[in-house]
Amino acid sequence: MRESVTPDGRRPLAFEGRAFVNFRDHTFADPGAHAFRWADVKTFRLPPATPDAALLELLVAADEFRDDYAGGGIDPAGLRHGPYWLRHLTADAYEPVTGTEAVRTLRRWADQYGPLPATLEQALHQHVFAALTAAASRCFALRDLGRSAFHDWGGVHTEFHEYVAIDHDRPRLTLIVAADD
């Protein structure tokens, strides 16, 4: 477990680990429809007694947040996050949603080409859906920041969904990105 460093000296989120659910690793009747779909899940331990807005700020400051989600991986010096320039990502870029709303959106995305194999259903439930419903005290969705916030090749994802699940009881923050490219 590694702690990210914040520029202003605040106690950082401690990165606990990552799960990557790749649709390509499961057998489909039509494999072409699912070849480039995935969910990336990163978990962090929360500092005690930190308000949700401050947790979102700490997340955006974390090295593990600097990921273009297009094959480049985590880049501590990176300037991109998903389709957006990192400079456009702040705590205000996130809006509260219910875990049920988040799961409904991700379920529509996952099921859009038909039923999923049981192994994929299990992986999505374990790593994605459970974090948004059973474990989360609060959930946030990354708003659509618009094309003006896109970085130089920011339109590569067909769909890009990002959620933050905060579980004050455990205490854990889960960053969930689901996309297809």
FENVEN-V372436 format. One record per residue. N is the residue number from 1. RES is the residue in one small letter. OMEGA is omega in whole degrees, -180 to 180 (NA if undefined). Layout:
n:N res:RES omega:OMEGA
n:N res:RES omega:OMEGA
//
This chain:
n:1 res:m omega:-176
n:2 res:r omega:178
n:3 res:e omega:175
n:4 res:s omega:-178
n:5 res:v omega:176
n:6 res:t omega:-178
n:7 res:p omega:-176
n:8 res:d omega:174
n:9 res:g omega:178
n:10 res:r omega:178
n:11 res:r omega:-173
n:12 res:p omega:168
n:13 res:l omega:177
n:14 res:a omega:180
n:15 res:f omega:-180
n:16 res:e omega:-178
n:17 res:g omega:-174
n:18 res:r omega:171
n:19 res:a omega:179
n:20 res:f omega:-180
n:21 res:v omega:-178
n:22 res:n omega:-180
n:23 res:f omega:-179
n:24 res:r omega:-179
n:25 res:d omega:-177
n:26 res:h omega:-175
n:27 res:t omega:180
n:28 res:f omega:174
n:29 res:a omega:178
n:30 res:d omega:-174
n:31 res:p omega:-179
n:32 res:g omega:-178
n:33 res:a omega:-174
n:34 res:h omega:-169
n:35 res:a omega:-174
n:36 res:f omega:179
n:37 res:r omega:-175
n:38 res:w omega:172
n:39 res:a omega:179
n:40 res:d omega:-175
n:41 res:v omega:179
n:42 res:k omega:-179
n:43 res:t omega:-179
n:44 res:f omega:172
n:45 res:r omega:-177
n:46 res:l omega:168
n:47 res:p omega:-176
n:48 res:p omega:172
n:49 res:a omega:179
n:50 res:t omega:180
n:51 res:p omega:-176
n:52 res:d omega:-180
n:53 res:a omega:178
n:54 res:a omega:176
n:55 res:l omega:177
n:56 res:l omega:176
n:57 res:e omega:179
n:58 res:l omega:178
n:59 res:l omega:-179
n:60 res:v omega:179
n:61 res:a omega:-176
n:62 res:a omega:177
n:63 res:d omega:-177
n:64 res:e omega:177
n:65 res:f omega:-178
n:66 res:r omega:-176
n:67 res:d omega:-180
n:68 res:d omega:179
n:69 res:y omega:177
n:70 res:a omega:177
n:71 res:g omega:-179
n:72 res:g omega:-180
n:73 res:g omega:-179
n:74 res:i omega:180
n:75 res:d omega:-178
n:76 res:p omega:178
n:77 res:a omega:-175
n:78 res:g omega:-180
n:79 res:l omega:-175
n:80 res:r omega:171
n:81 res:h omega:-175
n:82 res:g omega:-178
n:83 res:p omega:-170
n:84 res:y omega:167
n:85 res:w omega:-177
n:86 res:l omega:-178
n:87 res:r omega:180
n:88 res:h omega:-177
n:89 res:l omega:176
n:90 res:t omega:176
n:91 res:a omega:180
n:92 res:d omega:178
n:93 res:a omega:-178
n:94 res:y omega:178
n:95 res:e omega:180
n:96 res:p omega:173
n:97 res:v omega:173
n:98 res:t omega:176
n:99 res:g omega:179
n:100 res:t omega:178
n:101 res:e omega:-180
n:102 res:a omega:179
n:103 res:v omega:179
n:104 res:r omega:179
n:105 res:t omega:-179
n:106 res:l omega:177
n:107 res:r omega:178
n:108 res:r omega:179
n:109 res:w omega:-177
n:110 res:a omega:-174
n:111 res:d omega:-171
n:112 res:q omega:179
n:113 res:y omega:179
n:114 res:g omega:-176
n:115 res:p omega:179
n:116 res:l omega:173
n:117 res:p omega:-178
n:118 res:a omega:-179
n:119 res:t omega:178
n:120 res:l omega:176
n:121 res:e omega:-179
n:122 res:q omega:-180
n:123 res:a omega:178
n:124 res:l omega:179
n:125 res:h omega:-176
n:126 res:q omega:-172
n:127 res:h omega:-173
n:128 res:v omega:-171
n:129 res:f omega:-180
n:130 res:a omega:179
n:131 res:a omega:-177
n:132 res:l omega:-176
n:133 res:t omega:-173
n:134 res:a omega:-172
n:135 res:a omega:-169
n:136 res:a omega:169
n:137 res:s omega:-180
n:138 res:r omega:176
n:139 res:c omega:178
n:140 res:f omega:176
n:141 res:a omega:173
n:142 res:l omega:178
n:143 res:r omega:170
n:144 res:d omega:-176
n:145 res:l omega:177
n:146 res:g omega:-177
n:147 res:r omega:-180
n:148 res:s omega:178
n:149 res:a omega:179
n:150 res:f omega:172
n:151 res:h omega:-170
n:152 res:d omega:174
n:153 res:w omega:-173
n:154 res:g omega:-180
n:155 res:g omega:-176
n:156 res:v omega:-180
n:157 res:h omega:175
n:158 res:t omega:173
n:159 res:e omega:178
n:160 res:f omega:-179
n:161 res:h omega:179
n:162 res:e omega:179
n:163 res:y omega:174
n:164 res:v omega:178
n:165 res:a omega:180
n:166 res:i omega:179
n:167 res:d omega:-177
n:168 res:h omega:-177
n:169 res:d omega:-173
n:170 res:r omega:-25
n:171 res:p omega:-174
n:172 res:r omega:172
n:173 res:l omega:180
n:174 res:t omega:175
n:175 res:l omega:-178
n:176 res:i omega:174
n:177 res:v omega:177
n:178 res:a omega:-175
n:179 res:a omega:170
n:180 res:d omega:-178
n:181 res:d omega:NA
//
